Amino acid sequence: MNLTIQHTTKFFLALGAGLLIQQAATAQKKDTLKQETIDIISKYQPKLPNAAKLNLTASLPSVDTSRPRLGYQVPALNLYFMYQPVPIRPLALGKDTSSLQLQNNYVKLGYGNFQTPLVQAGFGTGRADKYNLGLYFNYTSSKGDIENQDYTNVNVLGSGTYFSPLFEFNASLGYNLNQVHYYGYDHSMYEFSKGDVKQSFNEVIAKVGAKNRPQNDWAFQFQPQAEFIVFGDSYKRMENTFVLKAPIRKQLFEDIWIKAEGMVDLSNFKEDNNEQINNSVAAIHPAVEVTKPGFMLHAGVNPTWTNDKFYLLPDIVNESHLIRKKLILSSGWISYIDKNNFRNLANKNPFIERYPDGIRNTRVEEKYTGIKGTLGSHLTYNTKFAAVTWYDMPLFVNDSIDGKKFYIRNEEELRAFQAHIEVGYQQEEKFQVRLALDWFNYTKQKTELKPWHLQPFQANLYAQYTFAKKLHLNANLYTLNGSYYVLPNGYFGKTKSVQDLNAGATFDIGKNFNIWLTANNLFSSKYQRWYGYQSYGLNVLGGITIKF
């Protein structure tokens, strides 16, 4: 190993000596070279190095949960205007009649043939911010040419309304007397004293109700009302009725409302020592109403309970403007319960014999369509074409003894096609005329042979005209078709059709008085609405009215 180190040392020493000798020779040769200048020409193209990119990572600042305290200093500014507005003064102002005292009271007195007195009176407190009160009285009676063809009618009503900022309360108490006589018998065969054929219906009606006064259209609107009725007759038959209605209404959107009404109608009838007859109807009427320009839809159902029976009744009505306000298509499918308690049947036919056991309420179903609208600025029209069905319809037939009273028969199902037409023309308060027509084509009876004492056709033409704002004339022309009735021997017949005319006139004498004249049955048509009961014929009545 020492020999190897010696040889390596000698090699590096020889190499270093050689390099020194070569460097000295180069320096000696350089001094002997000729000095020259060399120019190097080339195109300069500078280049920028790539920029260094910084990689940053974003991060959200921490949430500041401190609550700043802001202080404001608003300087008081006082604005002064040099302009002062001039008060508005009308160039012309008509006569102000609102300050004149309103005529809230009147007394109407009259007398006519058939020994017919008439006394009417109305008294009221007029308009007031907090309340108003009213009292009404009516009395009239007549004695016809036929024996016992007499009647008396008395009506008394007191009512009042109280207004609070949020509610409106109303109440009324009334009494009605309707006295008739059973004169529809063959007077050549029978003879009755006035006391034997006298019938007096008495009723007392009390009503209380309330209505909220919403501050805007979007608020709830509700109007509950309760009614108490006591109804009786000369034969010591008594019926008590309680009716409660509670409708509410709420606007959901600009053109959508929801409505609901709860109704309870309870009656109990008692005659001597017989068992009490109860008749009840309860229903709920929920519905949605959509009202848009040229379109209206009322859609609802009526769950109804009547004497332990349940019905789900439809309640759908639609109106679509085919031509805005001039041609409106109206259609619907509705059903409801017509209650047949003693009071309602006596109001239809005051000559009924008694209130039958097992009476049923009538369910009515209508499917209809029609058009209505206006023509010009004075003419209006309304048409309706319907298919109507009555279930458990009460029909009236004469008794088989002397025919002066009517029994009630139940028709299980009665169908008819109905056409209703109304046309009216009005020119301000000076002139108006109106035609109304109803036609029923009875097509099917399930229980009875004929629709006893139902009138298939009636029309009414009414006109009124005013001369110089003092003389008011009116006329009423009407037509009634005959109805079927049952004879004591079991056969049936039909009453005659009738056309008749009523007319009247009123002339104002100053502000507080007028004289009036009324003529009924100018054609002196002695028709029979109920078989055996002939009408009075020509009846003329006149008198005076005092207003204060």
C-alpha positions in Angstrom: 0.0 0.0 0.0 2.9 2.4 0.7 4.3 1.6 -2.8 0.9 2.7 -4.3 0.9 6.0 -2.4 4.5 6.8 -3.6 3.6 6.2 -7.3 0.4 8.4 -7.0 2.4 11.2 -5.5 5.0 11.2 -8.2 2.2 11.3 -10.9 0.5 14.4 -9.5 3.9 16.2 -9.1 4.8 15.5 -12.8 1.3 16.7 -13.9 1.6 20.0 -12.0 5.1 20.7 -13.4 3.8 20.1 -17.0 0.9 22.6 -16.5 3.3 25.3 -15.2 5.6 24.9 -18.2 2.6 25.1 -20.7 1.3 28.3 -19.0 4.7 30.0 -19.3 4.9 29.2 -23.0 1.5 30.5 -23.7 2.2 33.8 -22.0 5.5 34.2 -24.0 3.5 33.5 -27.3 0.8 36.0 -26.4 3.2 38.8 -26.2 4.3 38.2 -29.8 0.6 38.1 -31.3 -0.7 41.2 -33.3 -3.5 43.1 -31.5 -6.8 43.2 -33.5 -10.4 44.4 -32.8 -13.3 42.0 -33.3 -17.0 43.4 -33.6 -19.8 40.9 -32.9 -23.2 41.9 -34.4 -26.4 40.0 -33.6 -30.2 40.6 -33.2 -31.2 41.3 -29.6 -34.4 39.5 -28.5 -35.1 40.1 -24.8 -37.4 37.6 -23.0 -39.1 37.9 -19.7 -38.9 35.0 -17.4 -42.2 33.3 -16.3 -43.9 35.1 -13.4 -44.0 33.4 -10.2 -47.6 32.5 -9.2 -48.8 32.8 -5.6 -51.2 30.1 -4.5 -53.7 31.6 -2.0 -56.3 29.9 0.0 -59.5 32.0 0.8 -61.0 31.9 4.3 -64.1 33.6 5.7 -63.6 36.1 8.5 -64.9 35.2 11.9 -68.5 36.2 12.6 -68.9 39.4 14.5 -71.5 38.9 17.2 -71.1 42.2 18.9 -74.2 44.5 18.8 -73.3 47.9 17.5 -74.8 50.9 19.2 -75.8 53.4 16.7 -76.6 56.9 17.7 -78.5 59.4 15.5 -78.8 63.1 15.8 -81.5 64.4 13.6 -81.5 68.2 13.5 -84.9 69.9 13.8 -85.9 71.5 10.5 -88.4 74.2 10.3 -89.8 74.7 6.8 -91.4 78.1 5.9 -93.4 78.4 2.8 -94.2 81.7 1.2 -97.2 80.2 -0.7 -100.6 80.1 1.1 -103.3 78.1 -0.6 -106.5 79.8 -1.6 -109.7 78.1 -0.2 -111.9 76.4 -2.9 -115.2 78.1 -3.6 -117.8 76.5 -5.9 -119.0 78.5 -8.8 -122.5 77.1 -8.5 -124.2 75.1 -5.8 -127.6 73.5 -5.9 -130.2 73.6 -3.2 -129.3 71.5 -0.2 -132.2 69.3 0.7 -130.4 67.2 3.2 -131.1 69.6 6.0 -134.8 69.2 5.5 -136.5 67.1 8.1 -137.2 63.5 6.9 -140.7 62.2 7.0 -140.4 59.2 9.3 -144.0 58.8 10.2 -147.2 58.3 8.2 -150.8 57.4 8.7 -152.9 55.8 5.9 -156.7 55.7 6.1 -159.1 54.2 3.6 -162.5 52.6 3.0 -164.0 50.5 0.2 -166.9 48.3 -0.8 -167.5 45.0 0.9 -167.3 47.0 4.2 -163.5 47.2 3.9 -161.8 49.6 6.3 -158.0 50.1 6.0 -155.8 51.6 8.7 -152.0 51.7 8.4 -149.5 53.6 10.4 -145.7 53.7 10.6 -143.5 55.6 13.1 -139.8 55.8 13.2 -136.9 57.7 14.8 -135.2 58.3 11.5 -131.5 58.2 10.8 -129.2 58.3 13.9 -125.6 57.4 14.6 -126.3 55.1 17.5 -129.8 53.6 17.0 -133.1 53.7 15.2 -136.6 52.5 16.2 -139.7 51.7 14.2 -143.3 50.8 14.8 -145.8 49.5 12.2 -149.5 48.8 12.4 -152.0 47.4 9.8 -155.7 46.5 10.0 -158.1 45.6 7.3 -161.2 43.4 6.9 -163.9 42.6 4.4 -167.4 41.1 4.3 -168.2 39.4 0.9 -171.5 38.8 -0.8 -171.4 35.1 0.1 -172.4 34.1 3.6 -169.4 33.8 5.9 -167.1 35.2 3.2 -165.4 37.4 5.8 -161.8 37.9 6.8 -159.7 40.1 9.1 -156.0 40.8 9.1 -154.0 42.6 11.8 -150.3 43.1 11.9 -148.2 44.8 14.6 -144.4 45.1 14.4 -141.9 46.9 16.6 -138.2 46.8 15.6 -134.9 48.5 16.5 -131.3 48.6 15.6 -128.3 49.7 17.8 -125.0 50.6 16.1 -121.7 50.3 18.0 -118.2 50.8 16.5 -117.7 47.1 15.9 -121.2 45.5 15.9 -124.8 46.1 14.8 -127.5 44.7 17.0 -131.2 44.3 15.9 -134.3 43.0 17.5 -138.0 42.9 16.6 -141.3 41.7 18.1 -144.4 41.2 16.1 -148.0 39.9 16.3 -150.1 38.7 13.3 -153.8 37.8 13.2 -155.3 36.2 10.2 -159.0 35.4 10.6 -160.9 33.5 7.9 -164.1 31.5 7.6 -164.7 28.1 6.0 -167.3 29.3 3.4 -166.4 27.0 0.6 -169.4 24.6 1.0 -172.6 24.3 -1.0 -174.8 26.9 0.6 -178.0 25.4 -0.8 -177.3 22.1 1.1 -175.6 23.2 4.3 -176.0 26.0 6.8 -173.4 26.9 9.4 -173.2 29.7 12.0 -170.3 32.1 11.9 -168.8 30.6 15.0 -168.8 27.1 13.5 -166.7 28.1 10.5 -164.5 30.7 12.1 -160.8 30.1 12.1 -158.2 32.5 13.6 -154.5 32.1 13.2 -152.4 34.0 15.8 -148.7 34.2 15.9 -146.1 36.0 17.9 -142.6 36.4 16.4 -139.5 37.6 18.3 -136.2 38.0 16.5 -132.7 39.0 17.8 -129.6 39.3 15.7 -126.2 40.8 15.4 -123.8 41.7 12.6 -120.2 42.7 12.8 -119.0 45.8 11.1 -115.6 44.8 9.5 -113.1 47.6 8.9 -112.1 46.1 5.6 -113.2 43.5 3.0 -110.7 40.9 4.2 -112.1 40.6 7.7 -114.5 38.0 8.9 -118.2 38.8 8.4 -120.7 37.0 10.5 -124.4 37.6 11.1 -126.1 35.3 13.7 -129.8 35.5 14.1 -132.3 33.7 16.4 -136.1 33.6 15.8 -138.8 32.4 18.2 -142.3 31.8 16.9 -145.5 30.8 18.7 -148.3 29.9 16.3 -151.9 28.8 17.2 -155.4 28.7 15.9 -159.0 28.6 17.1 -159.0 24.9 17.7 -156.4 25.1 20.5 -153.6 23.8 18.3 -150.3 25.2 19.2 -146.9 25.1 17.6 -143.6 26.4 18.9 -140.7 27.0 16.5 -137.1 28.0 17.2 -134.8 29.0 14.3 -131.1 29.7 14.6 -128.9 30.8 11.7 -125.2 31.7 11.9 -123.6 32.6 8.6 -119.9 33.6 8.4 -117.9 34.9 5.4 -114.2 35.4 4.9 -112.2 36.8 1.9 -109.1 34.7 1.2 -107.8 36.4 -1.8 -108.9 39.4 -3.9 -111.5 37.3 -5.8 -112.0 34.2 -3.6 -114.3 33.9 -0.5 -115.2 31.1 1.8 -118.7 30.9 3.3 -120.4 28.7 5.9 -123.8 28.8 7.5 -125.1 26.6 10.3 -128.9 26.4 10.6 -131.2 24.7 13.1 -135.0 24.8 12.7 -136.9 23.0 15.5 -140.7 22.8 15.8 -143.1 20.9 18.1 -146.9 20.7 17.5 -149.5 19.9 20.1 -153.3 19.4 19.7 -155.4 18.7 22.8 -154.2 15.5 24.5 -152.7 14.0 21.4 -149.1 13.1 21.3 -146.7 15.9 20.5 -145.3 16.0 16.9 -141.7 17.1 16.4 -140.3 18.4 13.2 -136.7 19.4 12.9 -134.2 20.5 10.2 -130.5 21.0 10.7 -128.0 21.9 8.1 -124.5 23.2 7.4 -123.8 25.1 4.2 -120.1 25.4 3.4 -119.2 27.0 0.1 -116.4 28.7 -1.9 -117.2 31.7 -4.1 -115.0 32.8 -6.9 -115.8 36.2 -8.4 -113.9 37.6 -11.4 -114.8 40.1 -14.0 -117.3 38.3 -16.2 -117.3 35.1 -14.1 -118.9 33.9 -10.8 -118.8 30.4 -9.3 -120.5 29.4 -6.0 -119.6 25.8 -5.2 -120.7 24.0 -2.0 -122.5 21.1 -0.4 -125.3 21.1 2.2 -125.2 18.3 4.7 -128.8 18.3 6.0 -130.6 16.3 8.7 -134.4 16.2 8.9 -136.4 13.9 11.2 -133.6 11.3 11.5 -132.8 11.4 7.7 -129.6 12.6 6.3 -129.1 14.2 2.8 -126.0 15.5 1.2 -127.5 18.2 -1.1 -125.7 20.0 -4.0 -125.2 23.8 -4.0 -123.6 24.8 -7.3 -124.3 28.1 -9.2 -122.3 29.6 -12.1 -122.6 32.8 -14.0 -120.4 33.5 -17.1 -120.6 36.7 -19.2 -120.7 35.8 -22.9 -121.1 39.5 -23.7 -120.1 41.7 -20.8 -123.3 42.5 -18.8 -125.5 42.0 -21.9 -125.5 38.3 -22.2 -124.9 36.2 -19.1 -125.2 32.4 -19.0 -126.6 31.3 -15.6 -126.7 27.7 -14.6 -126.9 25.7 -11.4 -127.7 22.5 -9.5 -129.2 23.2 -6.1 -131.3 21.3 -3.6 -132.9 22.3 -0.3 -135.5 21.3 2.3 -138.9 23.0 2.4 -140.2 22.5 5.9 -143.8 21.4 6.2 -144.7 22.5 9.8 -148.2 23.6 10.7 -147.4 27.3 10.3 -146.0 27.0 6.8 -148.9 24.8 5.6 -151.5 27.2 7.0 -149.8 30.1 5.2 -150.1 28.2 1.9 -153.7 27.2 2.5 -155.5 28.7 5.4 -158.5 26.3 4.9 -156.6 23.1 6.0 -158.6 20.7 8.2 -155.8 19.6 10.5 -152.1 18.9 10.8 -151.6 15.3 9.9 -149.5 12.8 11.7 -146.3 11.6 10.0 -145.9 14.7 7.9 -142.7 14.8 5.9 -140.6 17.7 4.8 -140.2 18.4 1.1 -136.9 17.9 -0.6 -136.6 20.1 -3.7 -134.0 19.6 -6.4 -133.4 21.9 -9.3 -131.1 21.7 -12.3 -131.4 24.8 -14.4 -129.8 27.0 -17.0 -130.8 30.3 -18.6 -129.6 33.7 -19.8 -129.9 37.2 -18.4 -128.5 40.6 -18.9 -129.2 44.1 -20.0 -130.1 45.6 -23.4 -129.1 49.3 -23.5 -129.4 51.3 -20.4 -133.1 50.7 -19.6 -134.0 47.1 -20.5 -133.2 44.0 -18.4 -134.2 40.4 -18.9 -133.8 37.1 -17.0 -134.7 33.6 -18.2 -134.6 30.2 -16.5 -135.3 26.7 -17.7 -135.2 24.0 -15.1 -135.9 20.4 -14.4 -137.5 20.3 -10.9 -138.2 17.4 -8.6 -140.2 17.5 -5.4 -139.9 14.6 -3.0 -142.7 14.3 -0.4 -144.8 17.2 -1.7 -147.9 18.0 0.2 -151.0 18.3 -2.0 -154.4 19.7 -0.9 -157.7 17.9 -1.6 -161.2 18.9 -0.5 -162.8 16.7 2.3 -165.5 14.3 1.1 -168.1 15.5 3.6 -169.0 19.1 2.7 -165.8 20.2 0.9 -165.1 23.2 2.9 -161.8 22.0 4.4 -158.8 20.5 2.8 -156.9 17.4 3.7 -153.2 16.9 3.0 -151.9 14.1 0.8 -148.3 13.3 0.4 -146.9 12.9 -3.1 -143.7 10.9 -3.0 -142.2 12.2 -6.2 -143.3 14.9 -8.5 -141.4 16.1 -11.6 -141.9 19.1 -13.7 -140.2 21.2 -16.4 -140.2 24.9 -15.4 -139.8 28.0 -17.6 -139.4 31.4 -15.9 -139.1 34.7 -17.9 -138.7 38.2 -16.6 -138.4 41.4 -18.8 -138.3 44.9 -17.3 -138.0 48.4 -18.7 -137.3 51.4 -16.5 -136.8 55.1 -17.4 -135.5 56.8 -14.2 -138.4 57.2 -11.7 -140.9 58.3 -14.3 -141.9 55.1 -16.1 -141.3 51.3 -15.5 -142.9 48.1 -16.8 -142.2 44.5 -15.8 -143.4 41.2 -17.1 -143.0 38.0 -15.1 -144.0 34.5 -16.3 -143.9 31.0 -14.7 -144.9 27.8 -16.4 -144.7 24.3 -14.9 -145.2 21.3 -17.0 -145.9 18.5 -14.5 -144.7 15.3 -16.2 -144.8 12.6 -13.6 -146.6 11.9 -10.3 -145.6 8.7 -8.4 -148.4 8.6 -5.8 -151.3 10.8 -6.8 -153.3 10.9 -10.1 -152.9 14.7 -10.5 -150.9 17.5 -8.9 -153.9 18.7 -6.8 -154.3 22.5 -6.5 -150.9 23.3 -8.0 -151.1 26.1 -10.6 -149.2 25.2 -13.8 -149.1 28.8 -15.2 -149.2 32.3 -14.0 -148.1 35.6 -15.6 -148.0 39.2 -14.3 -147.6 42.4 -16.2 -147.0 45.5 -14.0 -146.6 49.1 -15.2 -146.2 52.5 -13.4 -146.1 56.0 -14.7 -145.6 59.4 -13.0 -146.9 62.7 -14.3 -145.2 65.9 -13.2 -143.9 64.1 -10.0 -147.3 64.4 -8.4 -149.7 61.9 -10.1 -148.6 58.2 -9.9 -150.5 55.6 -11.9 -150.0 51.9 -11.7 -151.7 48.8 -13.2 -151.2 45.1 -12.7 -152.6 42.6 -15.3 -152.3 38.9 -14.4 -153.3 35.5 -15.7 -153.8 32.3 -13.7 -154.4 28.8 -15.1 -156.7 26.4 -13.5 -155.7 23.6 -11.2 -157.0 20.1 -10.6 -159.2 19.2 -7.7 -161.0 16.1 -6.3 -164.8 15.9 -6.1 -166.6 14.2 -3.1 -167.6 11.3 -5.4 -164.0 10.5 -6.3 -164.0 12.2 -9.7 -161.8 15.1 -10.4 -162.2 18.5 -12.2 -160.2 21.6 -13.1 -160.8 25.2 -12.1 -161.2 27.8 -14.8 -158.4 30.1 -16.0 -158.7 33.7 -15.1 -157.4 37.1 -16.4 -157.8 40.1 -14.2 -156.6 43.7 -13.8 -155.8 45.8 -10.7 -155.1 49.5 -11.0 -154.3 52.4 -8.7 -153.5 56.1 -8.5 -151.9 58.4 -6.0 -151.9 62.2 -6.1 -149.5 64.2 -3.9 -151.0 67.3 -2.3 -148.0 69.2 -1.0 -145.3 67.5 1.0 -147.4 65.9 3.7 -150.6 64.7 2.1 -151.7 62.5 -0.8 -155.0 60.9 -1.8 -155.1 57.4 -3.3 -157.5 55.0 -5.1 -157.1 51.3 -5.7 -159.4 49.1 -7.8 -158.9 45.3 -7.6 -160.4 42.8 -10.0 -161.6 45.3 -12.6 -162.8 42.4 -14.8 -164.9 41.1 -11.9 -163.6 37.6 -12.5 -164.9 35.4 -9.7 -162.2 32.7 -9.9 -161.3 30.0 -7.3 -157.8 29.6 -6.2 -159.0 26.8 -3.9 -161.9 24.9 -5.2 -165.1 26.1 -3.5 -163.7 29.5 -2.4 -164.8 32.1 -4.8 -163.0 35.5 -4.9 -164.6 38.8 -4.0 -164.9 40.3 -7.5 -164.6 44.1 -8.1 -163.2 45.8 -5.0 -162.6 49.6 -4.9 -160.8 51.3 -2.0 -159.7 54.9 -1.5 -158.4 57.2 1.1 -155.7 59.6 2.3 -152.2 59.4 3.5 -150.6 61.8 6.0 -146.8 62.0 6.3 -145.0 63.9 9.0 
